[in-house]
Amino acid sequence: METLKPQVKRFPDLEPLRVDPEREQSVQRGISRGLSGEVKIVGLHNRELARFLESDQAARPVCSSFTPDHIVYSGHKPLWIDAQTLVSEHAVDRTAELAGEYIRREGVTPKIALAEGTGAFGIGTAVRQAESAVLVFLDTVKVAVYSESFGGPSFMPEEQIQFIREWEVEKYRARINEAERQKK
């Protein structure tokens, strides 16, 4: 890192931010409702993340996977909850619909949800799992920022992401986790 430091144009600003607690609770209720079953949700709010959550376009550098661990712990891509949903009269219901649509489209429960202008939310069957998702996603944010100095983000190719997602060992682990989530 010392060798690269002089070439880094910008370092991640991880100073925590306060968010509207009502909006945060609304997002969490919507996610929980959409995932049918008890889930644990952990929020992440900092200055750097706020920059990425200004729009779906701004979020692109954090919306895929840099490594297999990102796929395993924070998912292959996050659930995106747009600002229009968050300010609507039926924000909780619409967020639940988006979570359900994600599951139908992707075939898995999201491990990270990004709420435009609000924050990131780690999702798991246990608090520890949700916290792990957030920590690994925070790594995604850092990689995205550092990569700005070296040509921009370079995600794993889609076929490699699909390989990890379809890998028998990973599918087995995911089925076990899903069965445990459904029991709760």
N, CA and C atoms as an extended XYZ file, in Angstrom:
552
Properties=species:S:1:pos:R:3:atomname:S:1:resname:S:1:resid:I:1 pbc="F F F"
N         0.829       -1.193        0.000 N   MET     1
C         0.000        0.000        0.000 CA  MET     1
C         0.871        1.254        0.000 C   MET     1
N         1.984        1.199        0.702 N   GLU     2
C         2.877        2.362        0.750 CA  GLU     2
C         3.380        2.728       -0.644 C   GLU     2
N         3.638        1.725       -1.476 N   THR     3
C         4.107        1.974       -2.833 CA  THR     3
C         3.021        2.641       -3.675 C   THR     3
N         1.792        2.211       -3.468 N   LEU     4
C         0.680        2.743       -4.261 CA  LEU     4
C         0.142        4.073       -3.736 C   LEU     4
N         0.339        4.342       -2.475 N   LYS     5
C        -0.255        5.524       -1.833 CA  LYS     5
C        -0.041        6.826       -2.623 C   LYS     5
N         1.156        7.109       -3.120 N   PRO     6
C         1.340        8.357       -3.858 CA  PRO     6
C         0.502        8.452       -5.143 C   PRO     6
N         0.093        7.306       -5.669 N   GLN     7
C        -0.701        7.301       -6.899 CA  GLN     7
C        -2.202        7.374       -6.644 C   GLN     7
N        -2.615        7.212       -5.403 N   VAL     8
C        -4.036        7.234       -5.071 CA  VAL     8
C        -4.529        8.682       -5.091 C   VAL     8
N        -5.522        8.939       -5.933 N   LYS     9
C        -6.068       10.294       -6.083 CA  LYS     9
C        -7.020       10.660       -4.952 C   LYS     9
N        -7.693        9.638       -4.429 N   ARG    10
C        -8.713        9.889       -3.419 CA  ARG    10
C        -8.837        8.674       -2.516 C   ARG    10
N        -8.948        8.928       -1.229 N   PHE    11
C        -9.128        7.857       -0.251 CA  PHE    11
C       -10.595        7.824        0.190 C   PHE    11
N       -11.111        6.641        0.540 N   PRO    12
C       -12.508        6.554        0.969 CA  PRO    12
C       -12.770        7.392        2.224 C   PRO    12
N       -13.867        8.128        2.205 N   ASP    13
C       -14.287        8.929        3.361 CA  ASP    13
C       -15.344        8.117        4.111 C   ASP    13
N       -14.916        7.431        5.151 N   LEU    14
C       -15.800        6.512        5.877 CA  LEU    14
C       -16.390        7.130        7.140 C   LEU    14
N       -16.384        8.461        7.199 N   GLU    15
C       -16.983        9.128        8.354 CA  GLU    15
C       -18.473        8.781        8.411 C   GLU    15
N       -18.934        8.300        9.565 N   PRO    16
C       -20.347        7.914        9.688 CA  PRO    16
C       -21.284        9.105        9.450 C   PRO    16
N       -22.454        8.790        8.922 N   LEU    17
C       -23.498        9.789        8.708 CA  LEU    17
C       -24.755        9.390        9.463 C   LEU    17
N       -25.459       10.374        9.910 N   ARG    18
C       -26.770       10.115       10.508 CA  ARG    18
C       -27.805       10.163        9.394 C   ARG    18
N       -28.772        9.282        9.490 N   VAL    19
C       -29.852        9.268        8.503 CA  VAL    19
C       -31.176        9.420        9.235 C   VAL    19
N       -32.190        9.747        8.489 N   ASP    20
C       -33.530        9.879        9.040 CA  ASP    20
C       -33.963        8.519        9.591 C   ASP    20
N       -34.151        8.409       10.921 N   PRO    21
C       -34.493        7.097       11.500 CA  PRO    21
C       -35.819        6.548       10.981 C   PRO    21
N       -36.762        7.419       10.666 N   GLU    22
C       -38.049        6.938       10.132 CA  GLU    22
C       -37.862        6.301        8.764 C   GLU    22
N       -37.032        6.927        7.922 N   ARG    23
C       -36.782        6.361        6.591 CA  ARG    23
C       -36.048        5.031        6.733 C   ARG    23
N       -35.057        4.983        7.631 N   GLU    24
C       -34.309        3.749        7.839 CA  GLU    24
C       -35.242        2.629        8.314 C   GLU    24
N       -36.121        2.922        9.242 N   GLN    25
C       -37.059        1.912        9.736 CA  GLN    25
C       -38.030        1.483        8.640 C   GLN    25
N       -38.439        2.418        7.811 N   SER    26
C       -39.330        2.102        6.700 CA  SER    26
C       -38.659        1.124        5.745 C   SER    26
N       -37.402        1.384        5.419 N   VAL    27
C       -36.659        0.480        4.538 CA  VAL    27
C       -36.557       -0.899        5.177 C   VAL    27
N       -36.209       -0.944        6.448 N   GLN    28
C       -36.051       -2.224        7.134 CA  GLN    28
C       -37.368       -2.994        7.204 C   GLN    28
N       -38.459       -2.303        7.479 N   ARG    29
C       -39.767       -2.979        7.511 CA  ARG    29
C       -40.136       -3.531        6.139 C   ARG    29
N       -39.874       -2.747        5.107 N   GLY    30
C       -40.182       -3.198        3.751 CA  GLY    30
C       -39.367       -4.413        3.352 C   GLY    30
N       -38.078       -4.388        3.660 N   ILE    31
C       -37.218       -5.532        3.345 CA  ILE    31
C       -37.724       -6.769        4.087 C   ILE    31
N       -37.975       -6.626        5.369 N   SER    32
C       -38.454       -7.764        6.168 CA  SER    32
C       -39.742       -8.330        5.604 C   SER    32
N       -40.667       -7.470        5.274 N   ARG    33
C       -41.955       -7.919        4.739 CA  ARG    33
C       -41.770       -8.624        3.400 C   ARG    33
N       -40.906       -8.098        2.554 N   GLY    34
C       -40.697       -8.678        1.226 CA  GLY    34
C       -39.962      -10.002        1.241 C   GLY    34
N       -39.228      -10.270        2.311 N   LEU    35
C       -38.456      -11.505        2.378 CA  LEU    35
C       -39.175      -12.609        3.142 C   LEU    35
N       -40.392      -12.373        3.526 N   SER    36
C       -41.239      -13.359        4.193 CA  SER    36
C       -40.468      -14.295        5.111 C   SER    36
N       -40.391      -13.922        6.298 N   GLY    37
C       -39.648      -14.664        7.299 CA  GLY    37
C       -38.836      -13.672        8.101 C   GLY    37
N       -38.385      -14.101        9.237 N   GLU    38
C       -37.628      -13.176       10.068 CA  GLU    38
C       -36.209      -13.047        9.549 C   GLU    38
N       -35.835      -11.822        9.274 N   VAL    39
C       -34.467      -11.541        8.851 CA  VAL    39
C       -33.883      -10.490        9.777 C   VAL    39
N       -32.593      -10.485        9.851 N   LYS    40
C       -31.873       -9.472       10.622 CA  LYS    40
C       -31.286       -8.492        9.618 C   LYS    40
N       -31.377       -7.216        9.950 N   ILE    41
C       -30.920       -6.176        9.035 CA  ILE    41
C       -30.015       -5.216        9.792 C   ILE    41
N       -28.864       -4.931        9.198 N   VAL    42
C       -27.886       -4.025        9.797 CA  VAL    42
C       -27.609       -2.907        8.797 C   VAL    42
N       -27.718       -1.655        9.252 N   GLY    43
C       -27.507       -0.515        8.374 CA  GLY    43
C       -26.059       -0.060        8.318 C   GLY    43
N       -25.717        0.576        7.222 N   LEU    44
C       -24.395        1.160        7.024 CA  LEU    44
C       -24.592        2.538        6.412 C   LEU    44
N       -24.027        3.550        7.052 N   HIS    45
C       -24.184        4.920        6.573 CA  HIS    45
C       -22.862        5.656        6.756 C   HIS    45
N       -22.265        6.096        5.672 N   ASN    46
C       -21.065        6.919        5.762 CA  ASN    46
C       -21.007        7.843        4.553 C   ASN    46
N       -20.088        8.788        4.609 N   ARG    47
C       -19.991        9.794        3.547 CA  ARG    47
C       -19.719        9.181        2.174 C   ARG    47
N       -18.828        8.209        2.127 N   GLU    48
C       -18.490        7.598        0.844 CA  GLU    48
C       -19.684        6.885        0.248 C   GLU    48
N       -20.360        6.139        1.068 N   LEU    49
C       -21.539        5.418        0.607 CA  LEU    49
C       -22.613        6.389        0.124 C   LEU    49
N       -22.769        7.506        0.822 N   ALA    50
C       -23.760        8.512        0.412 CA  ALA    50
C       -23.486        8.989       -1.015 C   ALA    50
N       -22.221        9.122       -1.352 N   ARG    51
C       -21.849        9.531       -2.712 CA  ARG    51
C       -22.320        8.500       -3.735 C   ARG    51
N       -22.124        7.224       -3.428 N   PHE    52
C       -22.546        6.173       -4.348 CA  PHE    52
C       -24.070        6.038       -4.410 C   PHE    52
N       -24.756        6.492       -3.383 N   LEU    53
C       -26.211        6.317       -3.336 CA  LEU    53
C       -26.979        7.541       -3.823 C   LEU    53
N       -26.300        8.429       -4.536 N   GLU    54
C       -26.981        9.608       -5.085 CA  GLU    54
C       -27.932        9.232       -6.212 C   GLU    54
N       -27.642        8.135       -6.915 N   SER    55
C       -28.500        7.675       -8.016 CA  SER    55
C       -28.105        6.249       -8.382 C   SER    55
N       -28.934        5.604       -9.199 N   ASP    56
C       -28.573        4.260       -9.644 CA  ASP    56
C       -27.313        4.307      -10.512 C   ASP    56
N       -27.121        5.372      -11.252 N   GLN    57
C       -25.910        5.544      -12.068 CA  GLN    57
C       -24.671        5.667      -11.168 C   GLN    57
N       -24.769        6.478      -10.115 N   ALA    58
C       -23.642        6.660       -9.189 CA  ALA    58
C       -23.310        5.364       -8.459 C   ALA    58
N       -24.287        4.491       -8.284 N   ALA    59
C       -24.097        3.237       -7.540 CA  ALA    59
C       -23.431        2.134       -8.360 C   ALA    59
N       -23.335        2.305       -9.650 N   ARG    60
C       -22.798        1.228      -10.505 CA  ARG    60
C       -21.444        0.678      -10.052 C   ARG    60
N       -20.513        1.510       -9.558 N   PRO    61
C       -19.223        0.953       -9.136 CA  PRO    61
C       -19.287        0.027       -7.918 C   PRO    61
N       -20.450       -0.086       -7.268 N   VAL    62
C       -20.574       -0.977       -6.111 CA  VAL    62
C       -21.685       -2.015       -6.304 C   VAL    62
N       -22.098       -2.220       -7.554 N   CYS    63
C       -23.250       -3.093       -7.809 CA  CYS    63
C       -22.928       -4.430       -8.450 C   CYS    63
N       -21.704       -4.905       -8.246 N   SER    64
C       -21.362       -6.240       -8.700 CA  SER    64
C       -20.276       -6.774       -7.763 C   SER    64
N       -19.573       -7.800       -8.200 N   SER    65
C       -18.620       -8.482       -7.321 CA  SER    65
C       -17.194       -8.369       -7.832 C   SER    65
N       -16.296       -8.001       -6.929 N   PHE    66
C       -14.881       -7.933       -7.254 CA  PHE    66
C       -14.187       -9.277       -7.050 C   PHE    66
N       -14.668      -10.073       -6.066 N   THR    67
C       -14.028      -11.351       -5.732 CA  THR    67
C       -15.099      -12.385       -5.380 C   THR    67
N       -14.743      -13.673       -5.357 N   PRO    68
C       -15.705      -14.688       -4.910 CA  PRO    68
C       -16.237      -14.421       -3.497 C   PRO    68
N       -15.393      -13.920       -2.603 N   ASP    69
C       -15.879      -13.630       -1.244 CA  ASP    69
C       -16.987      -12.584       -1.249 C   ASP    69
N       -16.911      -11.627       -2.155 N   HIS    70
C       -17.991      -10.648       -2.245 CA  HIS    70
C       -19.305      -11.338       -2.600 C   HIS    70
N       -19.242      -12.296       -3.523 N   ILE    71
C       -20.449      -13.034       -3.909 CA  ILE    71
C       -20.997      -13.805       -2.719 C   ILE    71
N       -20.127      -14.515       -2.037 N   VAL    72
C       -20.542      -15.386       -0.934 CA  VAL    72
C       -21.103      -14.588        0.242 C   VAL    72
N       -20.422      -13.517        0.633 N   TYR    73
C       -20.806      -12.821        1.863 CA  TYR    73
C       -21.728      -11.623        1.670 C   TYR    73
N       -21.617      -10.927        0.542 N   SER    74
C       -22.504       -9.768        0.363 CA  SER    74
C       -23.354       -9.882       -0.898 C   SER    74
N       -23.322      -11.027       -1.530 N   GLY    75
C       -24.182      -11.282       -2.679 CA  GLY    75
C       -23.569      -10.820       -3.990 C   GLY    75
N       -24.091      -11.356       -5.082 N   HIS    76
C       -23.543      -11.036       -6.401 CA  HIS    76
C       -23.950       -9.653       -6.878 C   HIS    76
N       -25.056       -9.148       -6.371 N   LYS    77
C       -25.471       -7.776       -6.657 CA  LYS    77
C       -26.494       -7.365       -5.604 C   LYS    77
N       -26.517       -6.076       -5.265 N   PRO    78
C       -27.456       -5.627       -4.235 CA  PRO    78
C       -28.859       -5.382       -4.785 C   PRO    78
N       -29.808       -5.391       -3.883 N   LEU    79
C       -31.168       -4.948       -4.173 CA  LEU    79
C       -31.123       -3.427       -4.206 C   LEU    79
N       -31.660       -2.808       -5.250 N   TRP    80
C       -31.693       -1.349       -5.364 CA  TRP    80
C       -33.099       -0.850       -5.030 C   TRP    80
N       -33.170        0.100       -4.092 N   ILE    81
C       -34.455        0.719       -3.714 CA  ILE    81
C       -34.335        2.190       -4.075 C   ILE    81
N       -35.106        2.616       -5.072 N   ASP    82
C       -34.989        3.975       -5.591 CA  ASP    82
C       -35.647        5.003       -4.676 C   ASP    82
N       -35.249        6.257       -4.843 N   ALA    83
C       -35.738        7.353       -4.001 CA  ALA    83
C       -37.242        7.542       -4.129 C   ALA    83
N       -37.760        7.346       -5.321 N   GLN    84
C       -39.209        7.501       -5.522 CA  GLN    84
C       -39.984        6.527       -4.633 C   GLN    84
N       -39.494        5.319       -4.522 N   THR    85
C       -40.109        4.323       -3.636 CA  THR    85
C       -40.051        4.793       -2.192 C   THR    85
N       -38.899        5.315       -1.789 N   LEU    86
C       -38.676        5.683       -0.392 CA  LEU    86
C       -39.537        6.846        0.077 C   LEU    86
N       -39.928        7.715       -0.836 N   VAL    87
C       -40.739        8.869       -0.439 CA  VAL    87
C       -42.219        8.681       -0.753 C   VAL    87
N       -42.569        7.541       -1.327 N   SER    88
C       -43.974        7.311       -1.670 CA  SER    88
C       -44.803        7.059       -0.412 C   SER    88
N       -46.081        7.243       -0.559 N   GLU    89
C       -47.016        7.023        0.551 CA  GLU    89
C       -46.994        5.570        1.020 C   GLU    89
N       -46.679        4.677        0.115 N   HIS    90
C       -46.669        3.240        0.421 CA  HIS    90
C       -45.244        2.680        0.346 C   HIS    90
N       -44.299        3.389        0.951 N   ALA    91
C       -42.883        3.033        0.862 CA  ALA    91
C       -42.605        1.612        1.358 C   ALA    91
N       -43.196        1.227        2.467 N   VAL    92
C       -42.942       -0.108        3.020 CA  VAL    92
C       -43.458       -1.182        2.063 C   VAL    92
N       -44.679       -1.008        1.560 N   ASP    93
C       -45.246       -1.995        0.639 CA  ASP    93
C       -44.449       -2.079       -0.655 C   ASP    93
N       -44.065       -0.933       -1.190 N   ARG    94
C       -43.310       -0.918       -2.452 CA  ARG    94
C       -41.912       -1.529       -2.255 C   ARG    94
N       -41.274       -1.247       -1.123 N   THR    95
C       -39.968       -1.845       -0.828 CA  THR    95
C       -40.114       -3.364       -0.733 C   THR    95
N       -41.184       -3.823       -0.100 N   ALA    96
C       -41.448       -5.264       -0.010 CA  ALA    96
C       -41.610       -5.866       -1.405 C   ALA    96
N       -42.305       -5.166       -2.285 N   GLU    97
C       -42.476       -5.644       -3.661 CA  GLU    97
C       -41.130       -5.747       -4.374 C   GLU    97
N       -40.283       -4.735       -4.197 N   LEU    98
C       -38.960       -4.764       -4.831 CA  LEU    98
C       -38.127       -5.943       -4.322 C   LEU    98
N       -38.203       -6.221       -3.027 N   ALA    99
C       -37.475       -7.360       -2.460 CA  ALA    99
C       -37.996       -8.665       -3.057 C   ALA    99
N       -39.310       -8.796       -3.164 N   GLY   100
C       -39.898       -9.993       -3.774 CA  GLY   100
C       -39.510      -10.146       -5.236 C   GLY   100
N       -39.497       -9.034       -5.971 N   GLU   101
C       -39.089       -9.066       -7.379 CA  GLU   101
C       -37.629       -9.502       -7.511 C   GLU   101
N       -36.787       -9.027       -6.610 N   TYR   102
C       -35.370       -9.410       -6.627 CA  TYR   102
C       -35.244      -10.927       -6.472 C   TYR   102
N       -35.957      -11.501       -5.515 N   ILE   103
C       -35.884      -12.948       -5.279 CA  ILE   103
C       -36.352      -13.719       -6.511 C   ILE   103
N       -37.445      -13.287       -7.129 N   ARG   104
C       -37.951      -13.973       -8.322 CA  ARG   104
C       -36.956      -13.851       -9.493 C   ARG   104
N       -36.375      -12.687       -9.659 N   ARG   105
C       -35.458      -12.436      -10.775 CA  ARG   105
C       -34.106      -13.124      -10.574 C   ARG   105
N       -33.551      -13.034       -9.362 N   GLU   106
C       -32.199      -13.521       -9.100 CA  GLU   106
C       -32.153      -14.928       -8.518 C   GLU   106
N       -33.268      -15.396       -7.976 N   GLY   107
C       -33.326      -16.738       -7.419 CA  GLY   107
C       -32.739      -16.873       -6.023 C   GLY   107
N       -32.373      -15.763       -5.404 N   VAL   108
C       -31.803      -15.763       -4.056 CA  VAL   108
C       -32.292      -14.536       -3.294 C   VAL   108
N       -32.180      -14.635       -1.986 N   THR   109
C       -32.465      -13.495       -1.118 CA  THR   109
C       -31.292      -12.518       -1.197 C   THR   109
N       -31.559      -11.224       -1.322 N   PRO   110
C       -30.440      -10.277       -1.352 CA  PRO   110
C       -29.709      -10.260       -0.016 C   PRO   110
N       -28.415      -10.037       -0.071 N   LYS   111
C       -27.626       -9.919        1.155 CA  LYS   111
C       -27.331       -8.465        1.468 C   LYS   111
N       -27.451       -7.616        0.445 N   ILE   112
C       -27.271       -6.173        0.602 CA  ILE   112
C       -28.417       -5.479       -0.127 C   ILE   112
N       -28.990       -4.479        0.527 N   ALA   113
C       -29.958       -3.593       -0.129 CA  ALA   113
C       -29.373       -2.191       -0.087 C   ALA   113
N       -29.464       -1.505       -1.211 N   LEU   114
C       -29.018       -0.117       -1.289 CA  LEU   114
C       -30.242        0.759       -1.452 C   LEU   114
N       -30.430        1.673       -0.518 N   ALA   115
C       -31.568        2.585       -0.562 CA  ALA   115
C       -31.055        3.955       -0.980 C   ALA   115
N       -31.480        4.402       -2.147 N   GLU   116
C       -31.013        5.658       -2.720 CA  GLU   116
C       -31.140        6.804       -1.718 C   GLU   116
N       -30.044        7.510       -1.523 N   GLY   117
C       -30.039        8.659       -0.620 CA  GLY   117
C       -30.172        8.306        0.851 C   GLY   117
N       -30.090        7.030        1.189 N   THR   118
C       -30.317        6.611        2.577 CA  THR   118
C       -29.156        5.814        3.145 C   THR   118
N       -28.870        4.641        2.594 N   GLY   119
C       -27.801        3.814        3.130 CA  GLY   119
C       -27.823        2.418        2.561 C   GLY   119
N       -26.905        1.614        3.054 N   ALA   120
C       -26.821        0.202        2.688 CA  ALA   120
C       -27.316       -0.611        3.875 C   ALA   120
N       -27.890       -1.770        3.574 N   PHE   121
C       -28.449       -2.618        4.612 CA  PHE   121
C       -28.007       -4.052        4.374 C   PHE   121
N       -27.292       -4.617        5.358 N   GLY   122
C       -26.909       -6.014        5.310 CA  GLY   122
C       -28.077       -6.858        5.777 C   GLY   122
N       -28.301       -7.969        5.104 N   ILE   123
C       -29.455       -8.821        5.385 CA  ILE   123
C       -28.960      -10.231        5.661 C   ILE   123
N       -29.466      -10.849        6.721 N   GLY   124
C       -29.082      -12.219        7.030 CA  GLY   124
C       -30.095      -12.893        7.919 C   GLY   124
N       -29.892      -14.170        8.130 N   THR   125
C       -30.777      -14.916        9.018 CA  THR   125
C       -30.406      -14.684       10.476 C   THR   125
N       -29.217      -14.161       10.682 N   ALA   126
C       -28.734      -13.826       12.027 CA  ALA   126
C       -28.010      -12.481       11.936 C   ALA   126
N       -27.912      -11.797       13.048 N   VAL   127
C       -27.243      -10.500       13.078 CA  VAL   127
C       -25.813      -10.629       12.568 C   VAL   127
N       -25.138      -11.683       12.979 N   ARG   128
C       -23.743      -11.863       12.557 CA  ARG   128
C       -23.637      -11.972       11.038 C   ARG   128
N       -24.563      -12.650       10.409 N   GLN   129
C       -24.558      -12.786        8.958 CA  GLN   129
C       -24.808      -11.428        8.285 C   GLN   129
N       -25.731      -10.653        8.831 N   ALA   130
C       -26.013       -9.313        8.287 CA  ALA   130
C       -24.807       -8.396        8.478 C   ALA   130
N       -24.159       -8.496        9.629 N   GLU   131
C       -22.954       -7.696        9.886 CA  GLU   131
C       -21.832       -8.076        8.922 C   GLU   131
N       -21.677       -9.367        8.649 N   SER   132
C       -20.652       -9.817        7.702 CA  SER   132
C       -20.930       -9.271        6.307 C   SER   132
N       -22.199       -9.283        5.911 N   ALA   133
C       -22.565       -8.743        4.597 CA  ALA   133
C       -22.179       -7.275        4.500 C   ALA   133
N       -22.449       -6.516        5.560 N   VAL   134
C       -22.119       -5.086        5.575 CA  VAL   134
C       -20.607       -4.876        5.533 C   VAL   134
N       -19.867       -5.653        6.305 N   LEU   135
C       -18.401       -5.494        6.315 CA  LEU   135
C       -17.786       -5.799        4.957 C   LEU   135
N       -18.248       -6.849        4.317 N   VAL   136
C       -17.710       -7.184        3.003 CA  VAL   136
C       -18.165       -6.154        1.973 C   VAL   136
N       -19.389       -5.669        2.107 N   PHE   137
C       -19.840       -4.615        1.188 CA  PHE   137
C       -19.033       -3.335        1.389 C   PHE   137
N       -18.672       -3.023        2.622 N   LEU   138
C       -17.826       -1.862        2.878 CA  LEU   138
C       -16.491       -2.027        2.142 C   LEU   138
N       -15.992       -3.254        2.075 N   ASP   139
C       -14.792       -3.524        1.292 CA  ASP   139
C       -15.044       -3.208       -0.186 C   ASP   139
N       -16.217       -3.544       -0.694 N   THR   140
C       -16.576       -3.220       -2.075 CA  THR   140
C       -16.500       -1.710       -2.299 C   THR   140
N       -17.019       -0.948       -1.348 N   VAL   141
C       -16.986        0.515       -1.441 CA  VAL   141
C       -15.531        0.996       -1.505 C   VAL   141
N       -14.697        0.461       -0.638 N   LYS   142
C       -13.286        0.870       -0.619 CA  LYS   142
C       -12.598        0.531       -1.945 C   LYS   142
N       -12.813       -0.679       -2.440 N   VAL   143
C       -12.199       -1.079       -3.705 CA  VAL   143
C       -12.667       -0.149       -4.824 C   VAL   143
N       -13.952        0.170       -4.845 N   ALA   144
C       -14.488        1.061       -5.884 CA  ALA   144
C       -13.802        2.426       -5.839 C   ALA   144
N       -13.588        2.961       -4.649 N   VAL   145
C       -12.930        4.267       -4.520 CA  VAL   145
C       -11.469        4.172       -4.940 C   VAL   145
N       -10.740        3.210       -4.416 N   TYR   146
C        -9.330        3.072       -4.778 CA  TYR   146
C        -9.153        2.831       -6.273 C   TYR   146
N       -10.074        2.089       -6.870 N   SER   147
C        -9.944        1.775       -8.293 CA  SER   147
C       -10.070        3.012       -9.173 C   SER   147
N       -10.669        4.087       -8.667 N   GLU   148
C       -10.770        5.335       -9.440 CA  GLU   148
C        -9.384        5.826       -9.857 C   GLU   148
N        -8.393        5.542       -9.052 N   SER   149
C        -7.022        5.982       -9.333 CA  SER   149
C        -6.299        5.080      -10.334 C   SER   149
N        -6.905        3.947      -10.657 N   PHE   150
C        -6.220        2.956      -11.490 CA  PHE   150
C        -7.113        2.451      -12.621 C   PHE   150
N        -7.898        3.332      -13.194 N   GLY   151
C        -8.712        2.964      -14.355 CA  GLY   151
C       -10.148        2.587      -14.077 C   GLY   151
N       -10.575        2.642      -12.848 N   GLY   152
C       -11.967        2.341      -12.516 CA  GLY   152
C       -12.179        0.902      -12.109 C   GLY   152
N       -13.374        0.607      -11.619 N   PRO   153
C       -13.651       -0.738      -11.118 CA  PRO   153
C       -13.607       -1.782      -12.223 C   PRO   153
N       -13.170       -2.965      -11.851 N   SER   154
C       -13.131       -4.098      -12.771 CA  SER   154
C       -13.721       -5.295      -12.029 C   SER   154
N       -15.002       -5.524      -12.250 N   PHE   155
C       -15.701       -6.621      -11.589 CA  PHE   155
C       -15.306       -7.953      -12.208 C   PHE   155
N       -15.597       -9.010      -11.491 N   MET   156
C       -15.426      -10.348      -12.051 CA  MET   156
C       -16.313      -10.445      -13.291 C   MET   156
N       -15.877      -11.178      -14.307 N   PRO   157
C       -16.742      -11.382      -15.478 CA  PRO   157
C       -18.024      -12.119      -15.065 C   PRO   157
N       -19.102      -11.817      -15.741 N   GLU   158
C       -20.411      -12.400      -15.410 CA  GLU   158
C       -20.383      -13.927      -15.403 C   GLU   158
N       -19.655      -14.545      -16.321 N   GLU   159
C       -19.621      -16.018      -16.349 CA  GLU   159
C       -18.927      -16.585      -15.109 C   GLU   159
N       -17.940      -15.875      -14.571 N   GLN   160
C       -17.301      -16.328      -13.334 CA  GLN   160
C       -18.220      -16.119      -12.134 C   GLN   160
N       -18.954      -15.016      -12.130 N   ILE   161
C       -19.935      -14.782      -11.065 CA  ILE   161
C       -20.974      -15.895      -11.080 C   ILE   161
N       -21.466      -16.237      -12.260 N   GLN   162
C       -22.464      -17.302      -12.376 CA  GLN   162
C       -21.879      -18.645      -11.937 C   GLN   162
N       -20.614      -18.896      -12.267 N   PHE   163
C       -19.980      -20.147      -11.845 CA  PHE   163
C       -19.999      -20.265      -10.326 C   PHE   163
N       -19.596      -19.209       -9.636 N   ILE   164
C       -19.586      -19.241       -8.164 CA  ILE   164
C       -21.008      -19.420       -7.644 C   ILE   164
N       -21.960      -18.700       -8.222 N   ARG   165
C       -23.357      -18.809       -7.775 CA  ARG   165
C       -23.919      -20.208       -8.002 C   ARG   165
N       -23.497      -20.874       -9.061 N   GLU   166
C       -24.031      -22.195       -9.402 CA  GLU   166
C       -23.155      -23.342       -8.918 C   GLU   166
N       -22.035      -23.038       -8.334 N   TRP   167
C       -21.112      -24.035       -7.824 CA  TRP   167
C       -21.847      -24.891       -6.807 C   TRP   167
N       -21.770      -26.186       -6.919 N   GLU   168
C       -22.534      -27.098       -6.053 CA  GLU   168
C       -22.289      -26.831       -4.579 C   GLU   168
N       -21.054      -26.586       -4.198 N   VAL   169
C       -20.743      -26.339       -2.787 CA  VAL   169
C       -21.468      -25.086       -2.311 C   VAL   169
N       -21.440      -24.041       -3.110 N   GLU   170
C       -22.094      -22.786       -2.732 CA  GLU   170
C       -23.616      -22.947       -2.743 C   GLU   170
N       -24.156      -23.665       -3.706 N   LYS   171
C       -25.608      -23.892       -3.757 CA  LYS   171
C       -26.073      -24.665       -2.526 C   LYS   171
N       -25.303      -25.669       -2.122 N   TYR   172
C       -25.643      -26.448       -0.936 CA  TYR   172
C       -25.657      -25.549        0.299 C   TYR   172
N       -24.608      -24.733        0.458 N   ARG   173
C       -24.529      -23.824        1.606 CA  ARG   173
C       -25.699      -22.840        1.594 C   ARG   173
N       -26.033      -22.329        0.420 N   ALA   174
C       -27.145      -21.381        0.309 CA  ALA   174
C       -28.474      -22.046        0.662 C   ALA   174
N       -28.669      -23.314        0.232 N   ARG   175
C       -29.914      -24.032        0.576 CA  ARG   175
C       -30.033      -24.242        2.072 C   ARG   175
N       -28.941      -24.586        2.721 N   ILE   176
C       -28.946      -24.777        4.172 CA  ILE   176
C       -29.313      -23.464        4.862 C   ILE   176
N       -28.692      -22.372        4.434 N   ASN   177
C       -29.001      -21.061        5.028 CA  ASN   177
C       -30.456      -20.674        4.808 C   ASN   177
N       -30.974      -20.922        3.610 N   GLU   178
C       -32.370      -20.580        3.309 CA  GLU   178
C       -33.325      -21.426        4.147 C   GLU   178
N       -33.021      -22.709        4.316 N   ALA   179
C       -33.864      -23.584        5.139 CA  ALA   179
C       -33.876      -23.098        6.591 C   ALA   179
N       -32.725      -22.687        7.093 N   GLU   180
C       -32.656      -22.157        8.450 CA  GLU   180
C       -33.458      -20.880        8.575 C   GLU   180
N       -33.389      -20.027        7.556 N   ARG   181
C       -34.149      -18.762        7.572 CA  ARG   181
C       -35.646      -19.035        7.578 C   ARG   181
N       -36.077      -20.025        6.806 N   GLN   182
C       -37.505      -20.340        6.727 CA  GLN   182
C       -38.036      -20.907        8.052 C   GLN   182
N       -37.179      -21.606        8.814 N   LYS   183
C       -37.603      -22.186       10.097 CA  LYS   183
C       -37.905      -21.105       11.121 C   LYS   183
N       -37.211      -19.991       11.026 N   LYS   184
C       -37.318      -18.947       12.047 CA  LYS   184
C       -38.541      -18.124       11.883 C   LYS   184
